[in-house]
Amino acid sequence: MLQIGEFSNICQVSVKTLHHYDRIGLLTPAEVDRLTGYRYYRTEQIDRMIYIQRLKRYGFSLEEIQRLINISDHKELAGALRRQKDRLKREQQERAIILNELQTHISVFERTGDIMTYQKGYTVEIKNSPAMNVLAVRSMMGVDEFGKYYGTLFERVPKERVTPTGLNGSKYYDEEFNHESSDVEVFIGIKEKDKADVVMEPCECAMTVHHGGYSTLSEAYGAVVSWIIENGYEISGKPFELYIKTQFDSLAPDDWETEVYFPVRKK
């Protein structure tokens, strides 16, 4: 048996962390002395501790680790690890995009002396949105879940014998945006009006084009709303996006193109 200090040194984890893991039931001492309160661990618990540390390094939360360490089905466990690998790859790609954005921001700032230049590069115009027949799904979803919902829509294409137009987008219904869970409708355009879930009629909109990754779309939204206020319009409907150029066109994030629409009316 190993005292908690010895176990701490062997596994290179603090005693405070071991106490926390005990409280949440993640790693309970093999024995606790009733008189002294000393905690003791078995040598075989070292493997469990090292496994926990590795899962933490992979980015799993303690709550997720509690579930993973009790999974005995190999396929289920392998699936969880693969999904985490995919998530880490997405985060790595996002960090690369952010790093590139930061470098561009630094370069422009050093050249112009204006730290807010990136917010002034949008041209906003009044135009009618395109008429669209769409397959759509509306749900409370996080931004990271968009792909899943688009997947269900594209699965319907061959089953329902419809023809995609290549014009896809999303519409936001909540008054407040929440990255983890918002009322969002994602849609894909189709040619067949009689088979559409929704027919989106043209409407007068303030529109701008955002170039780059989706993480900075808020800048386009800010530019449009500021323009609306400054030019005597008011918002008359829910905003939506159309994805004109995306990663599916084999383009780098810097070359992605998104149209941002806000239905408006003149005050």
C-alpha distance (Angstrom), angle and dihedral (degrees) to the residues before:
residue distance angle dihedral
M1 . . .
L2 3.80 . .
Q3 3.79 126.1 .
I4 3.79 114.5 -126.2
G5 3.81 92.1 -104.7
E6 3.79 92.3 53.2
F7 3.79 90.8 46.1
S8 3.81 89.2 48.9
N9 3.82 92.2 53.4
I10 3.79 94.7 45.6
C11 3.81 94.0 49.6
Q12 3.82 94.5 35.2
V13 3.78 92.8 -128.9
S14 3.81 125.8 127.3
V15 3.78 122.8 -105.2
K16 3.80 87.7 -124.7
T17 3.81 89.4 58.7
L18 3.80 91.3 48.8
H19 3.81 89.8 52.1
H20 3.82 88.9 51.4
Y21 3.80 92.7 48.7
D22 3.80 88.3 51.1
R23 3.82 92.0 51.5
I24 3.80 93.3 51.8
G25 3.80 94.1 42.0
L26 3.79 95.9 -115.7
L27 3.80 96.0 121.0
T28 3.79 117.4 5.4
P29 3.82 121.4 -169.2
A30 3.76 114.4 -106.3
E31 3.79 89.4 -129.0
V32 3.81 139.2 7.6
D33 3.80 119.9 -159.5
R34 3.81 106.9 -125.3
L35 3.80 93.4 -149.4
T36 3.79 102.1 42.7
G37 3.82 101.4 22.1
Y38 3.81 89.3 -131.2
R39 3.76 113.8 157.9
Y40 3.79 121.8 -136.8
Y41 3.80 130.1 -166.3
R42 3.77 132.1 -161.1
T43 3.80 118.9 -123.1
E44 3.81 90.7 -118.2
Q45 3.83 88.3 62.7
I46 3.81 88.2 68.8
D47 3.80 89.6 76.3
R48 3.81 90.8 51.7
M49 3.80 91.2 49.6
I50 3.80 92.6 49.4
Y51 3.81 89.5 48.5
I52 3.81 90.1 52.6
Q53 3.80 90.8 49.7
R54 3.78 91.6 50.5
L55 3.81 92.0 50.5
K56 3.82 88.9 49.9
R57 3.80 89.2 52.1
Y58 3.80 88.4 52.8
G59 3.80 87.8 58.8
F60 3.80 100.7 -105.5
S61 3.81 116.6 147.4
L62 3.80 119.5 -122.0
E63 3.79 88.8 -108.6
E64 3.80 90.3 54.4
I65 3.81 91.2 45.8
Q66 3.81 90.9 54.2
R67 3.78 88.4 58.0
L68 3.82 95.8 42.0
I69 3.79 97.1 52.0
N70 3.79 89.7 57.4
I71 3.80 95.8 50.5
S72 3.79 111.3 109.1
D73 3.81 98.0 173.4
H74 3.82 107.8 97.2
K75 3.81 94.8 -153.8
E76 3.79 93.1 50.6
L77 3.80 91.8 48.7
A78 3.80 93.5 46.0
G79 3.80 89.1 49.9
A80 3.82 91.4 53.1
L81 3.80 91.1 49.9
R82 3.81 92.6 48.3
R83 3.81 91.4 50.4
Q84 3.80 89.9 51.3
K85 3.80 90.2 49.4
D86 3.80 89.6 53.3
R87 3.80 90.7 48.9
L88 3.80 91.7 51.0
K89 3.81 90.4 49.7
R90 3.81 89.9 52.6
E91 3.80 90.2 49.2
Q92 3.80 90.1 48.9
Q93 3.80 90.5 52.1
E94 3.80 90.7 47.4
R95 3.81 91.2 50.9
A96 3.79 89.8 51.4
I97 3.80 89.3 52.4
I98 3.81 91.6 48.6
L99 3.80 91.4 48.5
N100 3.79 90.2 52.7
E101 3.81 91.1 47.7
L102 3.79 90.6 50.2
Q103 3.80 92.3 50.7
T104 3.81 91.0 49.8
H105 3.80 90.6 47.5
I106 3.80 91.2 51.3
S107 3.80 92.1 48.2
V108 3.82 93.6 49.6
F109 3.81 92.4 45.2
E110 3.79 92.4 50.3
R111 3.80 90.1 49.2
T112 3.83 98.7 44.0
G113 3.79 105.6 21.7
D114 3.83 88.8 -133.4
I115 3.81 112.7 119.8
M116 3.83 91.1 -169.9
T117 3.81 97.5 52.5
Y118 3.80 92.9 113.8
Q119 3.82 89.7 65.3
K120 3.80 92.7 56.2
G121 3.78 99.4 58.3
Y122 3.82 98.2 85.5
T123 3.79 124.6 101.7
V124 3.79 112.1 -154.9
E125 3.80 121.8 -161.1
I126 3.77 138.4 175.1
K127 3.80 111.7 -117.0
N128 3.78 140.9 142.2
S129 3.78 115.3 -96.4
P130 3.81 114.9 -122.1
A131 3.80 120.6 -93.0
M132 3.79 107.8 -110.8
N133 3.78 138.1 -176.2
V134 3.77 106.6 -153.7
L135 3.75 146.1 -177.7
A136 3.78 104.1 -137.3
V137 3.75 143.6 -178.9
R138 3.80 123.3 -166.5
S139 3.79 121.7 -164.0
M140 3.77 145.6 133.9
M141 3.79 100.2 -84.5
G142 3.77 142.2 157.2
V143 3.78 121.8 -121.7
D144 3.81 90.1 -109.7
E145 3.82 89.7 57.8
F146 3.80 97.0 60.0
G147 3.79 91.4 96.2
K148 3.79 92.0 56.0
Y149 3.79 92.8 53.3
Y150 3.79 93.0 44.7
G151 3.79 87.0 52.1
T152 3.81 90.8 59.2
L153 3.80 90.3 50.7
F154 3.79 95.0 50.1
E155 3.81 89.8 48.3
R156 3.81 87.4 61.3
V157 3.82 93.8 55.6
P158 3.84 98.3 80.4
K159 3.80 93.1 32.9
E160 3.79 93.5 55.0
R161 3.81 94.4 34.6
V162 3.75 96.4 -126.4
T163 3.80 129.7 150.3
P164 3.82 117.9 -124.6
T165 3.79 116.0 -136.9
G166 3.80 93.1 -157.3
L167 3.81 91.1 -119.2
N168 3.80 108.0 120.9
G169 3.76 132.6 166.0
S170 3.77 151.4 143.6
K171 3.80 135.8 -115.2
Y172 3.80 126.6 -151.1
Y173 3.81 121.5 -142.7
D174 3.81 104.9 172.3
E175 3.78 121.0 97.4
E176 3.80 88.0 -139.6
F177 3.80 125.6 41.6
N178 3.78 119.1 -127.7
H179 3.81 117.3 -176.2
E180 3.81 91.2 -153.2
S181 3.81 100.0 45.3
S182 3.80 129.6 5.9
D183 3.79 135.9 151.7
V184 3.81 99.7 -100.6
E185 3.79 135.2 163.7
V186 3.79 116.4 -154.8
F187 3.78 118.6 -166.5
I188 3.78 144.3 178.8
G189 3.80 123.0 -150.5
I190 3.81 120.1 -118.5
K191 3.81 133.0 -178.0
E192 3.81 97.6 -132.5
K193 3.81 108.9 86.3
D194 3.81 93.1 -174.6
K195 3.81 91.2 58.3
A196 3.79 97.4 45.5
D197 3.80 123.2 116.2
V198 3.79 89.9 -150.1
V199 3.80 133.0 15.5
M200 3.80 107.3 -149.8
E201 3.79 108.0 -154.2
P202 3.82 120.4 -152.9
C203 3.78 114.6 -92.4
E204 3.78 135.4 179.5
C205 3.79 109.0 -94.3
A206 3.76 143.4 172.5
M207 3.80 102.5 -125.6
T208 3.76 138.1 -176.2
V209 3.79 135.0 174.0
H210 3.79 120.5 -121.6
H211 3.80 118.0 -155.6
G212 3.79 116.7 -159.7
G213 3.80 140.5 26.1
Y214 3.78 124.6 -16.8
S215 3.80 94.5 -113.2
T216 3.82 90.5 79.1
L217 3.80 97.8 44.3
S218 3.80 88.3 110.1
E219 3.81 87.4 73.1
A220 3.80 90.3 59.8
Y221 3.81 90.6 47.2
G222 3.79 90.4 50.4
A223 3.80 91.7 49.9
V224 3.82 92.9 50.7
V225 3.81 95.3 47.0
S226 3.82 91.6 47.6
W227 3.82 90.0 50.3
I228 3.82 91.5 49.4
I229 3.81 92.1 52.9
E230 3.79 94.3 44.1
N231 3.82 94.9 48.2
G232 3.78 102.1 50.1
Y233 3.81 99.8 -100.9
E234 3.79 132.0 122.2
I235 3.78 131.2 -151.5
S236 3.81 112.0 -100.8
G237 3.80 103.4 175.9
K238 3.77 147.0 10.8
P239 3.82 118.6 -60.8
F240 3.77 121.3 -116.8
E241 3.79 140.2 -177.0
L242 3.78 132.5 -137.5
Y243 3.79 117.8 -156.6
I244 3.78 105.6 -140.4
K245 3.81 101.0 166.8
T246 3.79 120.4 17.7
Q247 3.79 144.8 158.5
F248 3.81 87.1 -80.7
D249 3.80 87.5 69.7
S250 3.83 87.8 60.8
L251 3.79 90.8 -108.7
A252 3.78 129.9 144.6
P253 3.85 115.0 -115.0
D254 3.82 91.2 -103.9
D255 3.81 88.2 63.6
W256 3.81 97.7 48.5
E257 3.79 114.1 116.7
T258 3.80 125.8 -155.8
E259 3.80 127.3 179.4
V260 3.81 113.9 -145.7
Y261 3.83 117.0 -156.4
F262 3.80 130.4 -168.1
P263 3.83 115.6 -177.0
V264 3.81 106.9 -131.2
R265 3.78 144.4 175.1
K266 3.78 131.4 -160.7
K267 3.80 114.1 -98.9
